[in-house]
Amino acid sequence: MENPLQTRCELRATRTRCAAVLLALGLSSQMVAQPVGAPQERLVSPTVLPVSPPVPRAVLPEALAVAGRIVLPGEGEVGRAATVQKLPALPGQLIVIGFMGGNISAGNMVHREALVARELQQRFPLGLHAAVFANSDWKDALRTVLQLLDASGKGRPSENEKDAARIVIYGHSWGASETVTLARRLDQLGIPVLLTIQVDSVEKLNENDGSIPPNVREAVNFYQSEGLLHGRSSIAAMDPKQTTILGNYESSYRGHPVSCAGYPWFARAFMKPHIEIENDPAVWDRIVALIRTEMR
């Protein structure tokens, strides 16, 4: 007689392997995508999220913090190190860490994850420090956070510096899974996180992207449920007294597509909704609004 528990485990393992194949093939670091065209009408489930008034763009040279470096535009996909990034963070400065999906490199400026980090750094150079990483570069991300918190310069943040940490983490796909994993690593070090943001989260091997650790104050999950590859539909707090789940918000692109022009045929054929939510300005505008509410 077939064992139901074994069957469920096998189905989950199969889905995980399929997701890994799709992500590796369709979202590889070698993928060359062109900027998408004007998005068509989108259907996103109603949410009540705070929206801040627009702030004028700072008149500064365009720069993006990439994997612990400041990279200027026009220097190739990843770019060369232009200058050592300013460490530590200013007192009270918000630290924003982003993770790319699939096998996408941190400097791929086609993807919203990288574009959001650049926009935030440009508009609020004194209010926050934004950096984006490939989801495989979690050690660099963790090292950057610890360096930014180390105002005393002793090589590691003090207990007071840890307590004063103001951190937001976001990511798409495997990057969303890495978002939760980084928060969990910070929890082990006694470092709080203000907010985690997951966009169509696909769980990586040996990770748990559905259970939010108690050091996270608030968490939100955006997902779509169409196509062969789709994200987690629900996240939950390990300790509801410590963590507020702002919501699990579903987007649908059936009949309301978002342009994915420039993406390879494989991605458009087999994971189109998964990259539509990555390109959806409505979702990312809400994400930026949430991040801005955490600025002092």
DRENFI-113164 format. One record per residue (C-alpha): y, x, z; residue number from 0. Coordinates in steps of 0.02 Angstrom, whole numbers. Layout:
REM DRENFI-113164
+--------+--------+--------+-----+
!     yy !     xx !     zz ! seq !
+--------+--------+--------+-----+
!      Y !      X !      Z ! NUM !
...
+--------+--------+--------+-----+
***
This chain:
REM DRENFI-113164
+--------+--------+--------+-----+
!     yy !     xx !     zz ! seq !
+--------+--------+--------+-----+
!      0 !      0 !      0 !   0 !
!    171 !     66 !    -47 !   1 !
!    278 !    127 !     97 !   2 !
!    452 !     42 !     88 !   3 !
!    537 !    182 !    183 !   4 !
!    463 !    314 !     69 !   5 !
!    516 !    212 !    -84 !   6 !
!    696 !    201 !    -22 !   7 !
!    700 !    387 !     12 !   8 !
!    632 !    425 !   -161 !   9 !
!    760 !    310 !   -243 !  10 !
!    901 !    394 !   -147 !  11 !
!    839 !    566 !   -196 !  12 !
!    826 !    513 !   -378 !  13 !
!   1002 !    444 !   -376 !  14 !
!   1067 !    604 !   -298 !  15 !
!    982 !    710 !   -431 !  16 !
!   1050 !    598 !   -571 !  17 !
!   1225 !    607 !   -499 !  18 !
!   1213 !    796 !   -490 !  19 !
!   1159 !    807 !   -671 !  20 !
!   1296 !    690 !   -730 !  21 !
!   1429 !    783 !   -634 !  22 !
!   1369 !    954 !   -687 !  23 !
!   1363 !    906 !   -871 !  24 !
!   1510 !    788 !   -884 !  25 !
!   1633 !    868 !   -764 !  26 !
!   1597 !   1052 !   -785 !  27 !
!   1728 !   1187 !   -763 !  28 !
!   1714 !   1221 !   -950 !  29 !
!   1773 !   1046 !   -994 !  30 !
!   1935 !   1051 !  -1092 !  31 !
!   2029 !    888 !  -1075 !  32 !
!   2200 !    845 !  -1142 !  33 !
!   2330 !    745 !  -1045 !  34 !
!   2289 !    561 !  -1051 !  35 !
!   2398 !    437 !  -1143 !  36 !
!   2495 !    293 !  -1070 !  37 !
!   2377 !    191 !   -959 !  38 !
!   2340 !     12 !  -1004 !  39 !
!   2344 !   -131 !   -881 !  40 !
!   2231 !   -102 !   -732 !  41 !
!   2145 !   -218 !   -611 !  42 !
!   2143 !   -148 !   -436 !  43 !
!   2094 !   -254 !   -286 !  44 !
!   2246 !   -303 !   -181 !  45 !
!   2286 !   -192 !    -34 !  46 !
!   2423 !   -183 !     94 !  47 !
!   2474 !     -2 !     99 !  48 !
!   2642 !     69 !    153 !  49 !
!   2760 !    121 !     14 !  50 !
!   2905 !    239 !     48 !  51 !
!   3067 !    238 !    -53 !  52 !
!   3077 !    367 !   -193 !  53 !
!   3142 !    539 !   -147 !  54 !
!   3237 !    648 !   -274 !  55 !
!   3133 !    791 !   -344 !  56 !
!   3181 !    959 !   -269 !  57 !
!   3268 !   1079 !   -387 !  58 !
!   3145 !   1221 !   -368 !  59 !
!   3035 !   1324 !   -486 !  60 !
!   2878 !   1227 !   -523 !  61 !
!   2736 !   1299 !   -420 !  62 !
!   2567 !   1247 !   -356 !  63 !
!   2468 !   1314 !   -209 !  64 !
!   2295 !   1352 !   -278 !  65 !
!   2157 !   1421 !   -169 !  66 !
!   2273 !   1514 !    -52 !  67 !
!   2395 !   1573 !   -187 !  68 !
!   2556 !   1516 !   -266 !  69 !
!   2528 !   1497 !   -453 !  70 !
!   2668 !   1470 !   -576 !  71 !
!   2646 !   1357 !   -729 !  72 !
!   2606 !   1428 !   -899 !  73 !
!   2489 !   1561 !   -832 !  74 !
!   2324 !   1491 !   -895 !  75 !
!   2207 !   1368 !   -812 !  76 !
!   2199 !   1459 !   -646 !  77 !
!   2344 !   1577 !   -668 !  78 !
!   2383 !   1743 !   -587 !  79 !
!   2445 !   1761 !   -410 !  80 !
!   2635 !   1755 !   -418 !  81 !
!   2667 !   1784 !   -234 !  82 !
!   2574 !   1774 !    -71 !  83 !
!   2584 !   1599 !     -2 !  84 !
!   2696 !   1577 !    149 !  85 !
!   2592 !   1578 !    307 !  86 !
!   2592 !   1505 !    435 !  87 !
!   2658 !   1329 !    407 !  88 !
!   2828 !   1281 !    475 !  89 !
!   2826 !   1192 !    644 !  90 !
!   2777 !   1010 !    617 !  91 !
!   2741 !   1038 !    432 !  92 !
!   2607 !    928 !    357 !  93 !
!   2458 !   1022 !    285 !  94 !
!   2384 !    933 !    133 !  95 !
!   2217 !    994 !     66 !  96 !
!   2144 !    925 !    -96 !  97 !
!   1970 !    949 !   -172 !  98 !
!   1928 !    936 !   -356 !  99 !
!   1776 !    838 !   -417 ! 100 !
!   1623 !    901 !   -510 ! 101 !
!   1632 !   1084 !   -556 ! 102 !
!   1817 !   1075 !   -595 ! 103 !
!   1922 !   1228 !   -553 ! 104 !
!   2072 !   1210 !   -439 ! 105 !
!   2196 !   1257 !   -575 ! 106 !
!   2145 !   1124 !   -701 ! 107 !
!   2309 !   1029 !   -714 ! 108 !
!   2236 !    887 !   -817 ! 109 !
!   2159 !    813 !   -660 ! 110 !
!   2253 !    702 !   -539 ! 111 !
!   2192 !    797 !   -387 ! 112 !
!   2287 !    952 !   -442 ! 113 !
!   2437 !    856 !   -510 ! 114 !
!   2462 !    765 !   -344 ! 115 !
!   2463 !    929 !   -248 ! 116 !
!   2593 !   1000 !   -368 ! 117 !
!   2702 !    845 !   -358 ! 118 !
!   2699 !    841 !   -168 ! 119 !
!   2741 !   1027 !   -154 ! 120 !
!   2885 !   1010 !   -277 ! 121 !
!   2962 !    857 !   -196 ! 122 !
!   2940 !    906 !    -14 ! 123 !
!   2942 !   1097 !     -3 ! 124 !
!   2997 !   1095 !    180 ! 125 !
!   2901 !    940 !    236 ! 126 !
!   2726 !    993 !    187 ! 127 !
!   2614 !   1129 !    123 ! 128 !
!   2494 !   1068 !    -14 ! 129 !
!   2346 !   1165 !    -82 ! 130 !
!   2201 !   1112 !   -193 ! 131 !
!   2027 !   1190 !   -206 ! 132 !
!   1866 !   1174 !   -305 ! 133 !
!   1745 !   1078 !   -194 ! 134 !
!   1632 !   1232 !   -188 ! 135 !
!   1774 !   1335 !   -112 ! 136 !
!   1769 !   1253 !     58 ! 137 !
!   1773 !   1422 !    146 ! 138 !
!   1940 !   1462 !     63 ! 139 !
!   2005 !   1290 !    112 ! 140 !
!   1953 !   1312 !    294 ! 141 !
!   2025 !   1488 !    299 ! 142 !
!   2190 !   1425 !    229 ! 143 !
!   2202 !   1288 !    360 ! 144 !
!   2170 !   1410 !    502 ! 145 !
!   2299 !   1532 !    433 ! 146 !
!   2428 !   1395 !    417 ! 147 !
!   2400 !   1341 !    597 ! 148 !
!   2411 !   1519 !    665 ! 149 !
!   2597 !   1523 !    703 ! 150 !
!   2573 !   1658 !    835 ! 151 !
!   2493 !   1776 !    709 ! 152 !
!   2348 !   1818 !    825 ! 153 !
!   2217 !   1792 !    690 ! 154 !
!   2163 !   1621 !    749 ! 155 !
!   2258 !   1465 !    804 ! 156 !
!   2281 !   1439 !    990 ! 157 !
!   2229 !   1278 !   1077 ! 158 !
!   2409 !   1217 !   1074 ! 159 !
!   2422 !   1256 !    888 ! 160 !
!   2261 !   1161 !    857 ! 161 !
!   2322 !   1011 !    955 ! 162 !
!   2484 !   1009 !    855 ! 163 !
!   2395 !   1013 !    686 ! 164 !
!   2450 !    886 !    557 ! 165 !
!   2321 !    882 !    418 ! 166 !
!   2280 !    765 !    272 ! 167 !
!   2127 !    794 !    162 ! 168 !
!   2088 !    706 !     -2 ! 169 !
!   1967 !    723 !   -148 ! 170 !
!   1878 !    640 !   -294 ! 171 !
!   1689 !    629 !   -322 ! 172 !
!   1606 !    784 !   -247 ! 173 !
!   1780 !    830 !   -187 ! 174 !
!   1783 !    670 !    -84 ! 175 !
!   1618 !    719 !     -5 ! 176 !
!   1691 !    890 !     34 ! 177 !
!   1842 !    803 !    111 ! 178 !
!   1733 !    728 !    247 ! 179 !
!   1635 !    890 !    269 ! 180 !
!   1794 !    991 !    297 ! 181 !
!   1853 !    863 !    424 ! 182 !
!   1685 !    882 !    512 ! 183 !
!   1703 !   1072 !    515 ! 184 !
!   1877 !   1054 !    589 ! 185 !
!   1806 !    936 !    720 ! 186 !
!   1685 !   1073 !    774 ! 187 !
!   1837 !   1186 !    799 ! 188 !
!   1933 !   1056 !    899 ! 189 !
!   2063 !   1026 !    762 ! 190 !
!   2124 !    847 !    730 ! 191 !
!   2149 !    770 !    557 ! 192 !
!   2278 !    634 !    527 ! 193 !
!   2201 !    558 !    370 ! 194 !
!   2055 !    578 !    250 ! 195 !
!   2061 !    499 !     76 ! 196 !
!   1905 !    477 !    -31 ! 197 !
!   1911 !    428 !   -215 ! 198 !
!   1744 !    372 !   -289 ! 199 !
!   1652 !    482 !   -167 ! 200 !
!   1485 !    555 !   -225 ! 201 !
!   1385 !    634 !    -86 ! 202 !
!   1342 !    818 !   -108 ! 203 !
!   1175 !    890 !    -58 ! 204 !
!   1158 !    910 !    131 ! 205 !
!   1323 !    821 !    163 ! 206 !
!   1364 !    649 !    235 ! 207 !
!   1515 !    570 !    154 ! 208 !
!   1497 !    399 !    234 ! 209 !
!   1520 !    442 !    418 ! 210 !
!   1696 !    493 !    471 ! 211 !
!   1702 !    615 !    618 ! 212 !
!   1800 !    569 !    776 ! 213 !
!   1937 !    699 !    752 ! 214 !
!   2003 !    596 !    604 ! 215 !
!   2136 !    471 !    655 ! 216 !
!   2133 !    366 !    495 ! 217 !
!   2023 !    360 !    339 ! 218 !
!   2027 !    264 !    176 ! 219 !
!   1903 !    245 !     34 ! 220 !
!   1940 !    200 !   -149 ! 221 !
!   1791 !    166 !   -261 ! 222 !
!   1724 !     80 !   -417 ! 223 !
!   1549 !      9 !   -436 ! 224 !
!   1525 !      7 !   -625 ! 225 !
!   1432 !    126 !   -739 ! 226 !
!   1292 !    250 !   -706 ! 227 !
!   1395 !    354 !   -585 ! 228 !
!   1496 !    268 !   -453 ! 229 !
!   1561 !    310 !   -281 ! 230 !
!   1519 !    258 !   -106 ! 231 !
!   1573 !     78 !    -72 ! 232 !
!   1593 !     94 !    115 ! 233 !
!   1637 !    221 !    248 ! 234 !
!   1623 !    200 !    436 ! 235 !
!   1692 !    286 !    590 ! 236 !
!   1574 !    382 !    702 ! 237 !
!   1686 !    327 !    845 ! 238 !
!   1790 !    171 !    805 ! 239 !
!   1896 !    203 !    960 ! 240 !
!   1955 !    368 !    885 ! 241 !
!   1959 !    329 !    699 ! 242 !
!   2036 !    181 !    606 ! 243 !
!   1960 !    141 !    437 ! 244 !
!   2109 !     81 !    335 ! 245 !
!   1994 !      1 !    208 ! 246 !
!   1867 !     16 !     69 ! 247 !
!   1961 !    -33 !    -90 ! 248 !
!   1870 !    -70 !   -251 ! 249 !
!   1946 !    -46 !   -425 ! 250 !
!   1876 !   -126 !   -582 ! 251 !
!   1911 !    -69 !   -759 ! 252 !
!   1805 !   -198 !   -849 ! 253 !
!   1926 !   -274 !   -973 ! 254 !
!   2069 !   -170 !   -900 ! 255 !
!   2030 !      9 !   -954 ! 256 !
!   2124 !    165 !   -909 ! 257 !
!   2139 !    294 !  -1047 ! 258 !
!   2022 !    444 !  -1033 ! 259 !
!   2079 !    524 !  -1195 ! 260 !
!   2034 !    708 !  -1206 ! 261 !
!   1878 !    696 !  -1097 ! 262 !
!   1714 !    744 !  -1182 ! 263 !
!   1604 !    611 !  -1260 ! 264 !
!   1472 !    633 !  -1124 ! 265 !
!   1594 !    587 !   -986 ! 266 !
!   1665 !    439 !  -1082 ! 267 !
!   1491 !    375 !  -1125 ! 268 !
!   1401 !    395 !   -960 ! 269 !
!   1532 !    401 !   -822 ! 270 !
!   1687 !    319 !   -893 ! 271 !
!   1730 !    211 !   -740 ! 272 !
!   1707 !    364 !   -630 ! 273 !
!   1842 !    458 !   -725 ! 274 !
!   1949 !    303 !   -751 ! 275 !
!   1978 !    291 !   -564 ! 276 !
!   2018 !    477 !   -564 ! 277 !
!   2153 !    443 !   -695 ! 278 !
!   2217 !    278 !   -624 ! 279 !
!   2402 !    296 !   -576 ! 280 !
!   2393 !    140 !   -468 ! 281 !
!   2263 !    219 !   -354 ! 282 !
!   2352 !    387 !   -343 ! 283 !
!   2523 !    307 !   -312 ! 284 !
!   2447 !    225 !   -158 ! 285 !
!   2372 !    391 !   -105 ! 286 !
!   2541 !    478 !   -119 ! 287 !
!   2622 !    337 !    -20 ! 288 !
!   2493 !    358 !    119 ! 289 !
!   2520 !    545 !    126 ! 290 !
!   2709 !    523 !    134 ! 291 !
!   2693 !    410 !    287 ! 292 !
!   2618 !    559 !    381 ! 293 !
!   2773 !    667 !    351 ! 294 !
!   2897 !    683 !    492 ! 295 !
+--------+--------+--------+-----+
***
